[in-house]
Each structure stands twice: as structure tokens, then as C-alpha cells.
Amino acid sequence: MNTQIVVLAVALMMHCISAVEFTFDLADNAVDCFYEEIKKNSSAYFEFQVSAGGQLDVDVTLKDPQGKVIYNLEKATFDSHQFVAETTGV
């Protein structure tokens, strides 16, 4: 019976968690924007890694729907950031 409870709990947790991963090319000095809807009070995790080209660094800025900067890093090769969304939006 305990095994059934664990399996059910894991299945419920997997239903609540979603992830998106993608790879793209970014030319030197180019700007690219990506959008994701996040619900208020949801925990979100953001990670990036530069794998090839140029100086092997990028400037990264993450903003909320009102334009408030949540995260900013310049000339970075890799980093991650976790936050809880203060508002719902894209």
C-alpha cells in the first residue's frame, strides 16, 4: 500500500511540473527575446549556457510582465536563477 501512495504522489508532482529546453544560435551583438507565461506564486527556474562562438559570453536580462528586472548578468558563459513569480503574465 505504501508503494501505491508513493507512485501516486510522484505522478501528481510530475503533473504539476513542466520544463522547456531549447538550443538556438545567436549572432554576435544580436538581441533575442523569449516569452513564457508564468502564474503568480509559481516557482520558476532559468538556466543558460553558451556552447560555442564569439567570446563565449552573453548578456542576459530577465524581466517581469511590467518590465521590472528580475535578473541581469553581463558577459556570462553559464548561470541559473530561481524565483517565485510576483504576478501572472508573459
PARO-926873 format. One line per field, with one value per residue: residue in three letters; x, y, z of N, C-alpha, C in turn; residue number from 0; chain. Coordinates in Angstrom, 1 decimal. Example, Ala and Ser with C-alpha at 12.3 -4.5 7.8 and 13.67 -1.06 7.14 Angstrom:
2
resn = c(Ala,Ser)
nu = c(13.2,12.8)
nv = c(-5.7,-2.2)
nw = c(7.8,7.1)
cau = c(12.3,13.7)
cav = c(-4.5,-1.1)
caw = c(7.8,7.1)
cu = c(13.2,12.9)
cv = c(-3.3,0.0)
cw = c(7.8,7.9)
resi = c(0,1)
chain = c(A,A)
***
This chain:
90
resn = c(Met,Asn,Thr,Gln,Ile,Val,Val,Leu,Ala,Val,Ala,Leu,Met,Met,His,Cys,Ile,Ser,Ala,Val,Glu,Phe,Thr,Phe,Asp,Leu,Ala,Asp,Asn,Ala,Val,Asp,Cys,Phe,Tyr,Glu,Glu,Ile,Lys,Lys,Asn,Ser,Ser,Ala,Tyr,Phe,Glu,Phe,Gln,Val,Ser,Ala,Gly,Gly,Gln,Leu,Asp,Val,Asp,Val,Thr,Leu,Lys,Asp,Pro,Gln,Gly,Lys,Val,Ile,Tyr,Asn,Leu,Glu,Lys,Ala,Thr,Phe,Asp,Ser,His,Gln,Phe,Val,Ala,Glu,Thr,Thr,Gly,Val)
nu = c(0.8,2.0,3.7,1.9,1.0,3.3,3.8,1.5,1.9,4.2,3.4,1.4,3.0,4.6,2.8,2.3,4.7,6.5,8.7,10.9,13.2,15.6,17.7,19.5,20.9,22.8,23.7,26.8,26.5,23.8,20.3,17.9,14.6,12.6,9.6,7.5,4.6,3.9,2.5,1.2,2.9,4.1,6.9,9.8,12.5,15.5,18.0,21.1,23.5,26.4,27.6,29.2,31.2,32.0,32.9,32.3,30.4,27.5,25.0,22.5,19.1,16.3,12.9,9.9,6.3,5.7,8.0,10.0,13.2,14.2,16.4,19.8,22.7,25.9,28.2,28.4,29.0,27.7,24.9,22.4,19.1,16.6,13.3,10.3,7.3,5.9,3.7,1.1,1.7,3.1)
nv = c(-1.2,1.3,1.7,2.3,4.7,6.3,6.2,7.4,10.0,10.8,10.8,12.8,15.0,15.2,15.9,18.5,19.8,21.4,21.7,23.4,23.1,24.4,24.9,27.5,29.6,32.5,35.5,37.5,40.4,40.4,40.6,38.7,37.7,35.9,34.5,33.4,32.3,32.6,31.7,33.6,33.4,31.0,28.9,29.4,28.4,29.3,28.8,29.1,28.4,29.1,27.6,27.7,29.8,33.3,35.4,33.6,34.5,36.0,38.6,38.7,39.3,39.1,39.8,40.9,40.9,43.6,44.9,45.1,44.4,41.2,39.6,40.0,39.8,40.2,39.5,36.7,33.1,30.9,30.3,30.2,30.8,31.0,31.8,33.2,33.9,37.1,38.2,37.2,36.5,37.2)
nw = c(0.0,0.7,-1.4,-3.5,-2.7,-2.8,-5.6,-6.6,-5.5,-6.7,-9.4,-9.3,-8.6,-10.9,-12.8,-12.1,-12.6,-15.2,-18.0,-20.2,-22.8,-25.0,-27.8,-29.5,-32.1,-31.7,-33.1,-33.1,-31.1,-31.4,-30.5,-28.8,-27.9,-25.6,-24.5,-21.8,-20.2,-16.9,-13.9,-11.1,-8.0,-8.7,-8.8,-10.6,-12.7,-14.3,-16.7,-18.4,-21.0,-22.8,-25.6,-27.9,-30.2,-30.9,-28.2,-26.3,-24.4,-23.1,-22.6,-20.3,-19.5,-17.4,-17.2,-15.5,-16.2,-16.1,-16.8,-14.9,-13.8,-13.1,-13.1,-14.0,-15.9,-17.1,-19.8,-19.4,-19.2,-18.3,-16.1,-13.6,-12.3,-9.8,-9.0,-7.5,-9.1,-9.0,-10.1,-12.5,-15.9,-19.1)
cau = c(0.0,2.9,4.2,0.9,0.9,4.5,3.6,0.5,2.5,5.2,2.5,0.8,4.1,5.1,1.7,2.4,6.0,6.8,10.0,11.1,14.6,15.8,19.0,19.4,22.1,22.7,24.9,27.4,25.8,22.3,19.4,16.8,13.7,11.8,8.5,6.9,3.6,4.2,1.4,1.6,3.3,4.8,8.4,10.4,13.9,16.0,19.4,21.6,24.9,27.0,28.3,30.2,31.2,32.3,33.7,31.7,29.7,26.3,24.4,21.1,18.2,15.0,12.0,8.6,5.4,5.7,9.3,10.9,14.3,14.3,17.8,20.6,24.1,26.6,29.4,28.4,29.0,26.7,24.4,21.0,18.4,15.3,12.5,8.8,6.6,5.1,2.4,0.9,1.9,4.1)
cav = c(0.0,2.4,1.9,2.9,6.2,7.0,6.3,8.4,11.3,11.2,11.1,14.1,16.0,15.3,16.6,19.9,20.4,21.4,22.2,23.6,23.3,24.5,25.4,28.4,30.4,34.0,36.1,38.5,41.7,40.3,40.6,37.8,37.8,34.8,34.8,32.3,32.7,32.1,32.1,34.2,32.5,29.8,28.8,29.2,28.2,29.7,28.4,29.2,28.0,29.4,26.4,27.9,31.0,34.6,35.5,32.6,35.1,36.8,39.5,38.1,40.0,38.5,40.9,40.5,41.5,45.1,45.4,45.1,43.4,40.2,39.0,40.6,39.3,40.6,38.7,35.4,31.9,30.0,30.7,29.8,31.7,30.5,32.9,33.0,35.0,38.0,38.4,36.3,37.2,36.8)
caw = c(0.0,0.7,-2.8,-4.3,-2.3,-3.4,-7.0,-6.8,-5.1,-7.8,-10.6,-9.1,-8.7,-12.3,-13.5,-11.7,-13.0,-16.6,-18.3,-21.6,-23.1,-26.4,-28.3,-30.6,-32.5,-31.5,-33.8,-32.3,-30.9,-31.6,-29.3,-29.0,-26.7,-25.4,-23.6,-21.2,-19.2,-15.5,-13.0,-9.8,-6.9,-9.2,-8.7,-11.9,-12.8,-15.6,-16.8,-19.8,-21.2,-24.1,-26.0,-29.0,-30.9,-30.4,-27.0,-25.4,-23.4,-23.4,-21.6,-20.0,-18.6,-17.2,-16.7,-15.2,-17.2,-16.1,-17.2,-13.8,-14.0,-12.1,-13.1,-15.0,-15.8,-18.4,-20.2,-18.7,-20.0,-17.7,-14.8,-13.4,-11.4,-9.4,-8.4,-7.4,-9.8,-8.2,-10.9,-13.6,-17.1,-20.1)
cu = c(0.9,3.4,3.2,0.8,2.1,4.3,2.6,1.1,3.4,4.4,1.9,1.9,4.5,4.0,1.8,3.7,6.1,8.1,10.1,12.6,14.7,17.2,18.8,20.7,21.8,23.9,25.5,26.6,24.3,21.5,18.2,15.9,12.9,10.8,7.9,5.8,3.9,3.1,2.0,1.9,3.9,6.3,8.9,11.9,14.4,17.5,19.8,23.1,25.3,27.9,29.4,30.1,31.6,33.2,33.2,31.0,28.5,25.8,22.9,20.3,16.9,14.1,10.7,7.6,5.3,7.0,10.3,11.9,14.3,15.7,18.5,22.1,24.7,27.9,29.5,28.4,28.0,26.2,22.9,20.4,17.0,14.6,11.0,8.2,5.7,3.7,2.3,1.1,3.0,5.2)
cv = c(1.3,2.7,2.6,4.4,6.9,7.2,7.4,9.8,11.7,11.5,12.5,15.2,16.2,16.0,18.1,20.6,20.3,22.1,22.4,23.8,23.4,25.1,26.4,29.1,31.8,34.6,37.1,39.8,41.6,40.3,39.7,37.8,36.5,35.0,33.5,32.8,31.9,32.6,32.7,33.2,31.2,29.9,28.6,29.1,28.5,29.3,28.6,28.8,28.4,28.2,26.7,29.3,32.3,34.6,34.5,33.3,35.8,37.7,38.9,39.0,39.3,39.6,40.3,41.2,43.0,45.7,45.5,44.0,42.5,39.6,39.7,40.2,39.7,39.8,37.4,34.2,30.9,30.5,30.1,30.7,31.1,31.7,32.4,34.2,35.8,38.3,37.3,37.1,36.6,37.7)
cw = c(0.0,-0.6,-3.6,-3.9,-2.8,-4.9,-7.3,-6.5,-6.2,-9.1,-10.4,-9.2,-10.1,-13.1,-13.2,-12.2,-14.6,-16.9,-19.8,-21.8,-24.6,-26.6,-29.5,-30.9,-32.3,-32.1,-32.8,-32.2,-31.2,-30.3,-29.7,-27.7,-26.8,-24.3,-23.1,-20.2,-17.9,-14.6,-11.7,-8.8,-7.3,-9.1,-10.2,-11.8,-14.2,-15.6,-18.2,-19.8,-22.6,-24.5,-27.1,-29.5,-30.2,-29.2,-25.9,-24.2,-23.9,-22.3,-21.5,-19.1,-18.6,-16.6,-16.4,-16.2,-17.2,-16.5,-16.1,-14.0,-12.8,-11.9,-14.2,-14.8,-17.2,-18.5,-19.4,-19.7,-19.6,-16.4,-14.8,-12.3,-11.1,-8.8,-8.3,-8.1,-8.9,-8.8,-12.0,-14.9,-18.0,-20.2)
resi = c(0,1,2,3,4,5,6,7,8,9,10,11,12,13,14,15,16,17,18,19,20,21,22,23,24,25,26,27,28,29,30,31,32,33,34,35,36,37,38,39,40,41,42,43,44,45,46,47,48,49,50,51,52,53,54,55,56,57,58,59,60,61,62,63,64,65,66,67,68,69,70,71,72,73,74,75,76,77,78,79,80,81,82,83,84,85,86,87,88,89)
chain = c(A,A,A,A,A,A,A,A,A,A,A,A,A,A,A,A,A,A,A,A,A,A,A,A,A,A,A,A,A,A,A,A,A,A,A,A,A,A,A,A,A,A,A,A,A,A,A,A,A,A,A,A,A,A,A,A,A,A,A,A,A,A,A,A,A,A,A,A,A,A,A,A,A,A,A,A,A,A,A,A,A,A,A,A,A,A,A,A,A,A)
***
